[in-house]
């Protein structure tokens, strides 16, 4: 796992932990009648939506970064290598048939 993936999973873990603590705090505020259940649910939903968007955006950026890094390295993809291997086998068969 590379550093960017570690960062993604650490930030995701922190976000989940923050969501749990937010939920606990909101539950306490509801019990103490400092906010209504409706307001607490709304805050939880908004946090969940923001978290999902954040997670999606970070994953998308991570995927784009990985893709661009691999492209810049000009590595041969497995599919391309398989095509070359197949072509070599075909050529070897043709050469063998000529003998």
N, C-alpha and C positions, 0 to 999 in steps of 0.2 A: 504494500500500500504506500503510495507516495505522500508527500507532505500535504498536497492540496486535498487529497481524500481524507487524510487525518483531520485537517482543519474543518472540512465539511461535517464530518461525523462528530467532532468535538462541539462545533457550534450548534449542530442539531441537538446533541445531548443537553447542552446548556439551555437551549430553547425549551426543550421538554421539561427540564427541571424548573425553569422559570414558570412555565405554564402550570405545573403542579403546585408550586408555591403561591401563584396568583389565585388558583382555585381555592386553596386552603384559606388564604387571606379573605377572599370574597365570602366564603362560607362563614368565617368568623364575623365579618361585618354584617351579614344577613342575620346571624344569631343574635348579635348585639343590636339589631334593628337600626343600624346606621345606613344601610341601603336596602332596597327591596330585592326580592328574589328575581323579579323581572329584569332589573338593572344588572344584577350579578350575572344572569344568563346572557344578557346582551354583551356584557364585557367579555365573558368567556368565549362567546361565538366570534366576536370581533378579533380577539386574540388568536383563536384557532385559525380563522381565515387569513390573518396576517402571517401567521406561522407557516401555513401551507404555501402561501404565495412566496414567502422568503425561501422556503426549502426548495420550491420549484425553480425559482430564479437562480439560486446558488448552484443547484445541480446542473441547470442549463449552462451556466457560465463555466462550470467545471468541465462539462462535456466538450464545450467549444474550445477551451484551453487545451485539453488533452488532444483533441482532434488536430488543432493547429500545430501543437508540438510534434505530434507524429508526422504530420505532413512536412514540417520543416526538416525533420530528420531523414526524410525520403526513404523510409523503410519499406521493404517489399512486404506486401500483404500476403496472407496465407492463400487467398484465392488466386492471386497473381502467380505465386510460387507453384500452386497446384496446376495452373494452366501451362506453365513452363515445363513442369515434370511430364504432363500429359503429352505435350508436343515432342519432348525428347524421346519418350517411349514410342510415339508414332514414327519418328525419324529412325530410331533404332530398328524397328520392324521393317521399314523400307530398305534400310541398309542390309539387314539380314536376308531379305528376299532377293536382293541383287547378287548375293554370293552364290 
